[in-house]
Amino acid sequence: MVLRDVGSDDDLLIKRAIAIAGDKITVGDNEIVVNDQEEYESTNHRESEGYSALIPDDHIFVMGDNEQHSF
């Protein structure tokens, strides 16, 4: 996906859609699980603690491919 950077009027970001509205996402132990099924290995070793969330209506959970330098 191409998104406008919220910190800039001109910069665009390229991200991967991981979960859509209604999906449950769980992040922790260097993995990302969507709807208790799909697993993505996380390269982000800076996680302080895991979390779980339900993606709200009209929202998409996105991630950069280079997690160490993506926000």
C-alpha positions as YAML, in Angstrom:
chain: A
units: angstrom
residues:
- id: 1
  name: MET
  ca: [0.00, 0.00, 0.00]
- id: 2
  name: VAL
  ca: [1.14, 3.56, -0.58]
- id: 3
  name: LEU
  ca: [0.29, 5.90, 2.30]
- id: 4
  name: ARG
  ca: [0.90, 9.54, 3.02]
- id: 5
  name: ASP
  ca: [3.34, 10.04, 5.91]
- id: 6
  name: VAL
  ca: [1.42, 11.69, 8.77]
- id: 7
  name: GLY
  ca: [4.59, 13.61, 9.67]
- id: 8
  name: SER
  ca: [4.94, 15.19, 6.22]
- id: 9
  name: ASP
  ca: [2.69, 16.67, 3.56]
- id: 10
  name: ASP
  ca: [4.86, 15.39, 0.70]
- id: 11
  name: ASP
  ca: [6.38, 12.04, 1.75]
- id: 12
  name: LEU
  ca: [4.78, 8.75, 0.77]
- id: 13
  name: LEU
  ca: [5.36, 5.41, 2.52]
- id: 14
  name: ILE
  ca: [5.10, 1.88, 1.12]
- id: 15
  name: LYS
  ca: [3.70, -0.68, 3.57]
- id: 16
  name: ARG
  ca: [2.28, -4.20, 3.49]
- id: 17
  name: ALA
  ca: [-1.34, -4.78, 4.60]
- id: 18
  name: ILE
  ca: [-1.28, -7.41, 7.37]
- id: 19
  name: ALA
  ca: [-4.85, -7.27, 8.74]
- id: 20
  name: ILE
  ca: [-8.13, -5.58, 7.83]
- id: 21
  name: ALA
  ca: [-11.21, -4.45, 9.77]
- id: 22
  name: GLY
  ca: [-12.59, -7.21, 11.96]
- id: 23
  name: ASP
  ca: [-9.32, -9.18, 12.10]
- id: 24
  name: LYS
  ca: [-7.71, -10.01, 15.45]
- id: 25
  name: ILE
  ca: [-3.98, -9.40, 15.54]
- id: 26
  name: THR
  ca: [-1.60, -10.69, 18.20]
- id: 27
  name: VAL
  ca: [1.99, -9.45, 18.37]
- id: 28
  name: GLY
  ca: [4.63, -10.99, 20.61]
- id: 29
  name: ASP
  ca: [7.48, -13.50, 20.83]
- id: 30
  name: ASN
  ca: [8.86, -12.19, 17.51]
- id: 31
  name: GLU
  ca: [5.75, -13.24, 15.60]
- id: 32
  name: ILE
  ca: [2.53, -11.71, 14.37]
- id: 33
  name: VAL
  ca: [-0.61, -13.86, 14.30]
- id: 34
  name: VAL
  ca: [-3.76, -12.82, 12.45]
- id: 35
  name: ASN
  ca: [-7.07, -14.46, 13.41]
- id: 36
  name: ASP
  ca: [-5.20, -17.16, 15.35]
- id: 37
  name: GLN
  ca: [-4.00, -18.65, 12.04]
- id: 38
  name: GLU
  ca: [-1.66, -16.74, 9.79]
- id: 39
  name: GLU
  ca: [1.81, -16.23, 11.16]
- id: 40
  name: TYR
  ca: [4.41, -13.68, 10.16]
- id: 41
  name: GLU
  ca: [7.89, -13.85, 11.63]
- id: 42
  name: SER
  ca: [8.79, -10.47, 13.04]
- id: 43
  name: THR
  ca: [12.30, -9.08, 12.65]
- id: 44
  name: ASN
  ca: [11.62, -6.46, 15.30]
- id: 45
  name: HIS
  ca: [13.53, -7.53, 18.39]
- id: 46
  name: ARG
  ca: [12.78, -4.27, 20.21]
- id: 47
  name: GLU
  ca: [9.26, -5.24, 21.34]
- id: 48
  name: SER
  ca: [8.79, -4.33, 24.98]
- id: 49
  name: GLU
  ca: [5.72, -6.52, 25.48]
- id: 50
  name: GLY
  ca: [3.17, -8.26, 23.32]
- id: 51
  name: TYR
  ca: [-0.34, -7.11, 22.63]
- id: 52
  name: SER
  ca: [-3.56, -8.23, 21.01]
- id: 53
  name: ALA
  ca: [-6.10, -6.03, 19.22]
- id: 54
  name: LEU
  ca: [-9.20, -6.20, 17.07]
- id: 55
  name: ILE
  ca: [-8.79, -4.03, 13.98]
- id: 56
  name: PRO
  ca: [-11.64, -1.45, 14.03]
- id: 57
  name: ASP
  ca: [-14.01, -0.74, 11.14]
- id: 58
  name: ASP
  ca: [-12.47, 1.43, 8.41]
- id: 59
  name: HIS
  ca: [-8.90, 0.58, 9.55]
- id: 60
  name: ILE
  ca: [-6.06, -1.53, 8.16]
- id: 61
  name: PHE
  ca: [-3.00, -2.77, 10.08]
- id: 62
  name: VAL
  ca: [0.11, -2.19, 7.97]
- id: 63
  name: MET
  ca: [3.80, -2.94, 8.45]
- id: 64
  name: GLY
  ca: [7.00, -2.03, 6.67]
- id: 65
  name: ASP
  ca: [9.16, -4.83, 5.30]
- id: 66
  name: ASN
  ca: [12.20, -3.49, 7.15]
- id: 67
  name: GLU
  ca: [10.73, -3.47, 10.67]
- id: 68
  name: GLN
  ca: [13.91, -2.26, 12.35]
- id: 69
  name: HIS
  ca: [13.58, 1.05, 10.48]
- id: 70
  name: SER
  ca: [9.83, 1.30, 10.00]
- id: 71
  name: PHE
  ca: [7.26, 3.11, 12.10]
...
